Amino acid sequence: MTNEETILKGNLDLADTLLDVVPVLMRSIRMEMRSHRNAELSVPQFRVLNFLHIQGTASLSTIAEHLGQTSPSTSAMVEGLVGRGMVSRELDDSDRRKVVIETTTRGEEAWESAWKATRRAMAQRLESIEPARRGQLSEGLQSLRALFSS
């Protein structure tokens, strides 16, 4: 096996590991976030708050695309969040045909509460990893973030 083939095999093995580990990690994070979400929120509504927390503001179609749902079902879900005072719908100043959706203080507080509880639960799980290994893991995750963010 040539050096190039060895590198490719190592990269393929690493890709296999990523494809195995990331779904398990995401499932665990989602489970924690769901278990700590505000009881009056459905899981899809919580996902809307999470998306808006990351994006700041978004259009209905962008949220629908992120959720993998139709615009009418997303609209009904967002309307439920508006009714609970967790998000607001405003006309876009630059284009009155567009509606901008963003979290309200109440919505941000609901998201933050679940985030903090999830963060604590994840930190507790990581306690079993030796400090040196945690440092290596952190460096590796930072490298992945840089690689996949570009």
N, C-alpha and C positions, 0 to 999 in steps of 0.2 A: 504494500500500500504506500503510495507516495505521500509526501508531506501535505500536499493540497487535499488529497482524499481523506487524510487523517483529520485535518481541520474541518472539512465539510462534515465528516461523520460526527465530530464533537459538536458542531453547530446544530446538526440535526438532532442529536441526543438532547441538547439543551432546549431546542424547540419543542421536543416531545415532553420534556419536563414542564416547561411553561404551559403548554396546552393541557397538561394533566393538573397542574397546581392552581392555575388562575381560576378556573371554574369552581374548584373547591373553596378557595379563598373568598371569591365573590359570593358564593352561596352562604358562607359563614357570616360575612359582613351584612348581607341582606337579611339573614335571619336575626342577627343582633339588632339591626336598625328597625326591623318590623316589630320586634318584641319590646322596643323602647319608644315606639311612636305614640303620638297622642291617640287615645282610644277612639276619638270621634273621626279619625282619618282612616280612609281605606288605604290599602297598600299602594294602589296606583296614585291616589292623591298625595301620599307621602312622597312618591317618586317625582311628582310634579314639583313639590316644594324643594326636593333635593336638586333637581335640574335647575330650577330658578335660583337656588342658592349659588350654584356654580356659575350660571350664565349671567345672573343679574336681572335681565329682562329677556323676554322671548315672545314671539308671536304664537298664536294658537297652532298654526301649521308646524312650526318648529317643535313645539311640545308634542304634538301628535306623532310626528316622525320619530322623535326620541322614544316615545312609549310604544311605537308600533301599532297605533290605533288610528281610527278614522277621525277626521276633524269634528264630525257631529258628536261622537262619544266623548272626545276630549273636551269639547265645548261644554257638555253637560257636567263633566267632572270639574272643570275649572269653575263653572257656575256654582257648584256646590262649595268650592273653596271660597269663592267670593261671598256667598251667603254666610259662611262661618267667619268671615273677616280675616281670612288667611292670605288671600291674594287680592290684588286690585286689577281691574281692566281699565285702561285709559286709551283714548285715541292718540295715535302717534302725531306729534307736533309737525313733523315734516311731511306726513301723508295721512290725511284724515280718514282714508279708507282702511288703514291698518290699525289694529288694536295691539297695544303693548301690555303684557301681563308681567306683574312682578309681585314678590312677596310683601306682605305688610309686616309690621312689627310683630303682630301676633303669630303670623305664619313663620317668621324667622325664629321666634322663640320656641315654637313647637319643633322646628327642625333642629335647632341647637340643643334642645333637651335630649332628643334622641341621639344626636351626634356624640354628645358628651358621654352618655351612658354606653354607647357602642365603643367609644374610644377606651373607656375604662375596662370594659369586658375584653377587648382585644389585648390591652396591656396586661391583664391578668393571665391570659393565655400565653403570652410571650415570656412570662416570668420563668418558665421552665427551661428556656434557652440560656446557655452560658453567656455571660456578658461579652466575651470576645466574639462568639458566634453572632450575637445580636448586632455587634458593630459591623461584621462582615455582611450580614443580611441587609442592614441599613444601607451600606455602600452599594451593594448589588441592586437594591430597589431604586436608589437614586440614579444609578446608571441606566436602569430600564426606563425610568421616567424620562430621562434626557433623550434616550434613543427613540422612544415611541411618541414623544411630544412633538418631535420635529416633522 
